Amino acid sequence: MTSTTRKDEEKSSKEEGRNEFLNVNGNPVYFEEDWDTGIGGGLWSTGMAMAKYFQNHTSEVRHNLETLLLLKGETTTTKQKSGLSVLELGSGNGFLSVCLAALGKGIIKDLVVTDMADHLALMEKTLQENKHLVGDCINNNTNDTMKQNDRTSYVHSLGHDDDDMCVAVMEHRWGEFVEEVDDCHNMQQQHNESHSIISSLEKHMKEGTKKFDFIFGSDLAYRDYLHEPLIASLVQFSHPNTVTLIGVTMSDTKPQFFTSLVNAGFRYDRLADHLMEPEFRGTTFGLIAIQKR
């Protein structure tokens, strides 16, 4: 983003009465908590811990993402690079994805933000508040008779430059996949570029054939019954070099989750305490890096 564009954005935000919730990589991130909308309407402590990690360790996070890019045989200067494919699981409100988008320019090509269907509108609201980072919604057809609450996906894009990322919001139910999505149904949706993008992505997500380079999320394993489907999605969406970063509270994420991770073929490490903000150090909060063995 140019300095002129950033100044325009700051001026616009003041005129609209928006308050900057966080600043990541020099970019304002707008977010307004609303717990009345449900558990996804606010930011849990572990989510804030991860957001602060993105904010205060931007250079390290970008370096780690660039390392994943190198494993694909690319660098940030590679022309016509494919970039990284990134997935957020259990997003709730889209806030963490916006924080990552703020530091991922030139590295991340595709960012898929997922949760249950009843959270999609809330996630899209956060993206709309941060169009300076994720772009306009390009499949928001005003002539579409579909009600906003019935939407199954949204696609955002800043443009068509090589460094511009595409951000998609869609439903994903952990561990639930189908053998094959009906291509005939998808073809009916592909009457323009944005529908073609989302139809193809939805197909691969539902079939579990989409692979991501980086997967992240917070407060995902706080209930025992979530462990199996969550790990099933990690298995399905990971390739050998995929890195997953999850924020957990050790008091409610039981040891059995980590045992199940190992049994599924993963290894994991807890990020060093000094990478956390002071209020999260020496506590039950932790950021866990996961990768296939």
C-alpha positions in Angstrom: 0.0 0.0 0.0 1.4 3.4 -0.9 1.7 6.2 1.8 -1.0 8.2 -0.1 -3.4 5.2 0.0 -2.7 4.7 3.7 -3.3 8.4 4.5 -6.6 8.2 2.5 -7.6 5.1 4.5 -6.8 6.8 7.8 -8.8 9.8 6.8 -11.7 7.6 5.7 -11.7 5.7 8.9 -11.8 8.9 11.0 -14.7 10.1 8.9 -16.6 6.8 9.4 -15.8 6.8 13.2 -13.8 3.6 13.1 -11.1 3.0 15.7 -7.9 1.2 15.0 -7.9 -2.1 17.1 -4.4 -3.1 16.2 -1.6 -2.0 13.9 0.3 -4.8 12.1 3.3 -4.0 9.8 2.3 -0.4 9.7 -1.3 -1.2 8.7 -4.3 -0.3 10.8 -6.6 -3.3 11.6 -10.2 -2.5 12.4 -12.3 -4.7 14.5 -15.2 -4.2 16.9 -16.0 -6.9 19.4 -19.7 -7.8 19.7 -20.2 -10.7 22.1 -24.0 -10.4 21.5 -23.5 -12.1 18.2 -22.1 -15.3 19.9 -18.7 -16.7 20.7 -17.3 -15.6 17.4 -18.1 -12.0 18.1 -15.3 -11.3 20.5 -11.6 -12.0 20.6 -10.5 -14.7 23.1 -7.3 -14.3 25.0 -5.5 -16.9 22.9 -6.5 -15.1 19.7 -5.1 -11.9 21.1 -1.9 -13.7 22.0 -1.5 -14.8 18.4 -2.5 -11.3 17.0 0.2 -9.8 19.2 2.7 -12.3 18.0 1.9 -11.2 14.4 2.1 -7.5 15.4 5.3 -7.6 17.4 7.3 -10.2 15.5 6.4 -9.2 11.9 9.9 -9.7 10.6 10.2 -13.2 12.1 6.7 -14.2 10.8 7.5 -12.9 7.3 10.9 -14.7 7.4 9.2 -18.0 8.4 6.6 -17.5 5.6 9.5 -16.8 3.1 11.1 -20.0 4.2 8.0 -21.9 3.2 8.1 -20.0 -0.1 11.7 -21.2 -0.6 10.6 -24.8 -0.1 8.3 -24.3 -3.1 11.4 -23.2 -5.1 10.3 -19.5 -5.0 11.3 -16.2 -3.5 9.6 -12.9 -3.0 11.2 -11.7 -6.2 10.2 -14.7 -8.3 8.2 -13.5 -11.3 4.8 -15.1 -11.7 5.2 -17.0 -8.4 2.4 -19.1 -7.1 2.9 -17.8 -3.6 1.7 -19.4 -0.4 -1.8 -20.9 0.1 -2.9 -20.2 3.7 -5.9 -21.5 5.7 -7.5 -20.3 8.9 -9.6 -22.9 10.7 -12.3 -21.9 13.2 -11.9 -18.2 12.4 -15.0 -17.0 14.2 -14.7 -13.4 13.1 -11.9 -13.1 10.6 -9.7 -10.9 12.8 -6.6 -13.1 12.7 -6.8 -13.5 9.0 -6.8 -9.8 8.5 -3.8 -9.5 10.8 -1.9 -12.0 8.8 -3.0 -10.3 5.5 -1.5 -7.1 6.9 2.0 -8.7 6.9 1.7 -11.2 4.1 1.8 -9.0 1.0 4.1 -10.4 -1.7 4.2 -13.8 0.0 0.6 -15.0 0.5 -1.3 -15.6 -2.7 -4.5 -17.4 -1.4 -5.9 -16.9 2.1 -9.0 -19.1 2.9 -10.9 -18.1 6.1 -13.2 -20.8 7.4 -15.7 -21.6 10.1 -19.2 -22.9 10.4 -21.9 -21.4 8.2 -23.4 -19.3 10.9 -20.2 -17.3 11.3 -19.6 -16.4 7.6 -21.5 -13.1 7.8 -19.5 -12.1 10.9 -16.2 -13.0 9.2 -17.2 -11.1 6.1 -18.1 -8.0 8.2 -14.5 -7.9 9.5 -13.1 -8.2 6.0 -15.4 -5.4 4.8 -14.0 -3.2 7.6 -10.5 -3.9 6.3 -10.8 -3.6 2.6 -7.6 -1.7 2.5 -5.9 -5.0 3.3 -8.0 -7.6 1.6 -9.8 -5.7 -1.2 -13.4 -5.5 -2.2 -15.7 -8.4 -2.4 -15.7 -9.4 -6.0 -18.5 -12.0 -5.9 -21.0 -9.7 -4.2 -23.6 -9.5 -7.0 -26.2 -6.9 -6.1 -28.7 -8.6 -8.4 -28.3 -11.9 -6.6 -31.6 -12.9 -4.9 -29.7 -14.9 -2.3 -30.1 -13.4 1.2 -27.0 -12.2 3.0 -27.4 -14.8 5.7 -27.7 -17.6 3.2 -24.4 -16.8 1.5 -22.0 -19.7 1.4 -18.8 -17.8 0.3 -17.2 -14.5 -0.3 -14.1 -13.6 -2.4 -12.0 -10.5 -1.9 -9.2 -9.2 -4.1 -7.1 -6.0 -4.1 -6.4 -6.4 -7.8 -4.7 -8.6 -10.4 -1.0 -7.8 -9.8 1.4 -10.7 -9.0 1.7 -9.6 -5.4 -2.1 -9.3 -4.8 -3.7 -12.0 -2.6 -7.1 -13.5 -3.0 -9.0 -13.9 0.2 -12.0 -16.3 0.4 -14.5 -16.7 3.2 -16.3 -20.1 3.3 -17.7 -22.8 5.4 -15.6 -25.8 6.5 -16.9 -28.4 8.9 -13.8 -30.1 10.3 -13.2 -33.7 9.2 -16.2 -33.7 6.8 -15.3 -34.4 3.2 -17.0 -35.8 0.1 -15.5 -38.1 -2.5 -16.4 -35.9 -5.5 -18.3 -32.7 -5.9 -20.7 -32.6 -8.9 -18.9 -30.6 -11.7 -22.1 -29.9 -13.5 -23.4 -28.0 -10.5 -20.1 -26.1 -10.3 -20.2 -25.2 -14.0 -23.6 -23.5 -13.5 -22.0 -21.2 -10.9 -19.1 -20.2 -13.2 -20.7 -17.4 -15.1 -17.9 -15.0 -14.3 -14.3 -15.0 -13.0 -15.2 -14.6 -9.3 -17.7 -17.5 -9.4 -15.2 -19.6 -11.2 -12.6 -19.0 -8.5 -14.9 -19.7 -5.6 -16.6 -22.8 -7.3 -13.2 -24.4 -7.9 -12.0 -23.6 -4.4 -15.2 -24.9 -2.8 -15.0 -28.1 -4.8 -11.4 -28.8 -3.6 -12.2 -27.8 0.0 -15.2 -30.1 0.1 -13.2 -33.0 -1.4 -10.2 -32.3 0.8 -7.9 -32.1 -2.2 -6.7 -28.6 -1.5 -3.3 -28.4 0.1 -2.1 -25.5 2.1 1.4 -24.3 3.0 0.4 -22.6 6.2 -2.6 -23.3 8.5 -3.4 -21.4 11.6 -6.1 -20.8 14.2 -6.7 -20.2 17.9 -8.8 -21.9 20.5 -9.5 -24.9 18.3 -9.1 -27.9 20.7 -10.8 -26.7 23.8 -13.3 -29.6 23.8 -12.4 -33.2 23.6 -14.9 -34.0 20.9 -13.2 -31.4 18.6 -9.8 -33.3 18.5 -10.6 -36.0 16.0 -12.3 -33.8 13.3 -9.7 -31.0 13.7 -6.8 -33.4 13.2 -8.6 -35.0 10.3 -8.7 -31.6 8.6 -5.1 -31.0 9.3 -4.2 -34.4 7.8 -6.3 -33.7 4.7 -5.1 -30.2 4.0 -1.4 -30.6 4.9 1.5 -31.6 2.6 4.9 -32.7 3.9 6.1 -29.1 4.3 3.0 -27.5 5.7 3.4 -25.7 9.0 0.4 -25.2 11.3 0.3 -22.7 14.1 -2.4 -22.9 16.7 -3.1 -20.9 19.8 -4.1 -23.0 22.8 -4.9 -22.7 26.5 -3.3 -25.6 28.1 -5.8 -25.6 30.9 -8.6 -26.6 28.5 -6.6 -28.4 25.7 -5.9 -31.7 27.3 -2.8 -33.8 26.7 -4.8 -36.3 24.7 -5.0 -33.8 21.9 -1.2 -33.8 21.5 -1.1 -37.6 21.8 -3.6 -37.8 19.0 -1.5 -35.4 16.9 1.5 -37.6 17.2 -0.5 -40.7 16.5 -1.7 -39.0 13.3 1.8 -38.5 12.1 2.5 -35.0 13.3 5.2 -33.5 15.5 4.8 -30.3 17.5 6.7 -27.7 19.4 5.7 -24.8 21.7 7.0 -21.4 20.7 9.4 -19.9 23.2 7.9 -17.9 26.0 9.8 -14.7 25.1 7.9 -14.6 21.8 4.7 -14.0 23.7 3.6 -10.7 25.2 4.5 -10.3 28.9 0.9 -10.9 30.0 0.9 -14.3 28.4 4.4 -15.5 29.5 4.5 -18.2 32.2 0.8 -18.9 31.8 -1.2 -21.6 30.3 -1.4 -19.8 27.0 0.8 -21.2 24.2 1.4 -21.0 20.5 2.1 -24.5 19.0 3.8 -25.2 15.7 2.8 -28.4 14.1 4.2 -30.3 11.1 4.1 -33.8 9.6 6.9 -36.1 10.6 
